[in-house]
Amino acid sequence: MPGDRFPHEFVPKTKPGASTDRRLFGNNVEEFPALQAPFRRSTWFVNQPREAFMHPDQTLIINSMEQNKFLIGRTPEDEFERLQELDGVVDVYFPGDRWVMDSDDMDRRDLLSEIERSVEGQKALYRMVEDAGLDVELYPIIVGWEPWHYEHCRELLEVFGTKSCAFDGTEYNSKFNLWDDLEALVETLGPDRIYLNGRVSHEHLLHAPDEVVAFSGKTSILDECRQPNGEHDPERLTETINWRIEALHSSQTALDEFMVTN
């Protein structure tokens, strides 16, 4: 396994090969030291050189946290095969999202089954990658939203030998619900670092615990810096990203103020 390449601060979600993403993010290693691509689009790197999309010094993150329709039928063996194809190309992989369920229609037993399916799949992939000696860094995804959900993910941190993890915030609209669930995760498992996928709202980041050190997204950020002609203003892009990074770093102050006033 390679050394520590866990991401920090803002990580753009990208579509490999997309001209806009390549122009705005792909060769700006100082402002964007890491780029994220979804698993389903990682085939682009099988057929194209990595440098055709990004700077050689940028960290490439592949993420399995995708819409349910892309997760159905995906196995740890599928993930391992792709990582073998991309050995030495992908730097960081968040594996094993299996959260294909409708929580409103599932009882405790069904929820536990989904959690265990994700946990067992992530453990299986980690062992395959470790046994093969692939040059990629894996960090677990913590699934669920309640303390007992998180407890069933505890062994992931033990098997992976890490205190760092990812959490999918894509479905959260309420900053307070997100804060509550992240805080419960911190209190239950005690991670040192959390990668928050799919949340770039300034308000959401203000209420994130200090353990959240990185966040990913793109759409709303590009909307804010789009000019009337459809092009994106690079200066405005930098401003809106820095505004969010400042929110991330000031999250504990915002949390303290929230607790005092509520």
N, C-alpha and C positions, 0 to 999 in steps of 0.2 A: 504494500500500500504506500502511496506517496505521502508527502507531508501535508501540513494544514493549509487548505485553500478555501476555508469556509468564507462565504461572501460577507461583505459589509456594505451598509448604506444602500443606495438605490441600485437595483439590477433591472435593466430593461427586458421586458418580454419581447422576443424577436421572432420573426419568421425568416429562417435562413434563406438567403437568395433575394429577399425583398429589397428593392432598390432604396426605398425610404429608410428602412432600418439600417442598411449598410452605410448610407450617407450620413445619417444622424448619429449612429452608435458604433458602427463597425470598426472605425479606425481612430477612435478617440479614447486611447487607453488611459489617459490621465483622468478624464471625467467619468469614464465608464470602464473600470477595471475588469468587470465581469458582465457577460451577456447570458441570458437564459433562452433556451428553446424547448418546446414541448417534445415529448418522446415521439409522437406521431410524425413530427417533421425532422427528426434526427437522421432520417434516411438521406437527406440532402448532403450530409457530411460523408456518407458512404461513397457517394458518386462525385463529389466535388472537393477540391482542396480547401481546408479550413481557412487558409489565408485569402481565399476569394471572397470571404464574407467579413472577416474580422482580423484585427491586428494580432500578430503572433504572441504578444505579451498579455493579451486579454484572456481571462479565465472563461472557459466554456462550460456552462451549467446545463445539463439536460434534466428536465423535470417530468415526473410521471403524473403530477396532479393536473388532470384534464377533465373534460366533461364526461359524464357517465357513458355516453355512446362510444367513446374511444377506449374505455376501460374494459368493457365487456369482452370476455374471452382472453384477455391479456394474461400471460402466465410469467412466473419468474424465469422460466426457460426462454421465453421470448425476449425478455429484458437482457438476460445474459448473452444471448446470441448477438443482440445489437451492440452490447458493450464490447464483445469480442471483435466485432467488425470495426468498432471505433476506438480500439485500444491505442492509447497515445494521442488521441484526438480530443476526447471528452475529459475534462479535468474533474468535474464534480457531478454526481448523480444523486438525485433524490428518488428512491425506488418505491415500488410496491403499492401505489395507491389502488385500493380495491373497493373504495367507498361507493359502491353502486347500490343505492338503497333510497327508499323514501321513509325517513325516520318517523313521519306522522302515522304511517301505517304498519309500523313494526313494534313488536313487543320486546321486552328485555332480552329474551332468548335470541331473537333474530338479530338484534343489535350486537349482542356478544358474538354471534357467529360471524358477522361482518368484520368486527374488530379483529377477531382471531384469524380470519382469512388474510387480512392485511398484514398482521404481525408475522404469521408463519411464512407468508410469501416474501416479506422483506428479509427475514432471517435466512431463508433458503438462498435468496439471491446473494446476500452478503457472503455466505459460506462458499458459494460457487466462485464468486469474484476473488475471494481470498485464496482459495485453492488454486485458481488459475494464475494468480499473481498479476492480475491486470493493473495497468497504470491509471487508475481512476479512484477518486475519493468518494466514498458513500457515506451519507448521513440519513438517519431514519426520518420518516414522516410519522408524526403523532396524530392519530385519528380520534375523533370523538369530540365531546364538548363538556362532559361532566367528569368529576374526579374518578368515579369508578371506571369510566372509559379509559382514562389515562393510566390507571393502575394496571390495566391489562396490556398497556404498551411499555411498561417499565423495563421488561426484559430486552427490548430493542436497544436501549442505551447500554445495557450490560453486554449484549452480544456484539454490538458495533464498537464497544470500547470507547464511548464518547459521551460528553455532556452537552453536545450540540444536536439540534434537530430542526425539522421544518414543520410548519403548521399552515394549513390552507385556509385563508381568510376570504376566499372568493365570494362565498355566499352571504357574507355578513353585510347588512345595511346599517345596523345600529352600532355606533361606536361603543356604546355602553355594554352591549352583549358581547362584542369582541373583547373589550377590556376584561369583562368578568371571566370569560372562558380562557383567555390567556393567563390571567392571574391565577385561576384554578390550576392550569397546567404547571405554572411555576411553583405554586405551593405544593402540588402533588409530586412532581418528578424532580424539581430542582435543577432544570437545565441551566447551563451557563450562557448559551447562545441560541436564539430562535430566528429562523429565516421565515418571514411572514410572506406567504405567496398570495398575490392577487389583491393587495390593498395598498393604494397609494394616496388615499385621502388624507389631507393635512389633519383633519379632525380625528380620524381613526388613529393616526400615528401619535397624536398628542396624548392619547389615552392608552398607549401601549406600555407594558412594563419595560424596565431597563434591559431585560434579557433579550428583547427584540433588537437585534443589531443590524438586520437587513430586511429589505422589503422589495417586492417585485410588482411590476405592472407596466402600463404604457398608455392605454387608450385615452384616459382623461387628461393625462399630461400633454399628449400631442394635440388634443382638442384645444387646450388652453393657449398653445403657442402657434396655432394655425392662422395664417394670414388670409385676407380676402381672396388672394389669387390661388389659394390652396397649398402654397408652400409653407414651411415651418420656419419660424424665426429662431435662429440658433441662440441669440442672447436671451430671448424669452424662455427658451427651453432650459437653459442653465439656471435662470432665475426661479422658475417654478419647481425644478428639482431641488435646488438648494433650500427653498422654502420648506419643502417636505423633510429634507434631511435635518434642518434645524428643529422641526417639530419632533422628529425621532429622538434627537439628543436632548430635547427639553422635556421629554415625556414625564420624567419623574416629578419635575416641578409642577407640571400641569396636573398630575395625579394628586399631589399634595394639596393644591389649591381646590381641586374638585372635592376632596374629602372634607376640607374645612368648610366649604360653602354649602355642602349637602349633608 
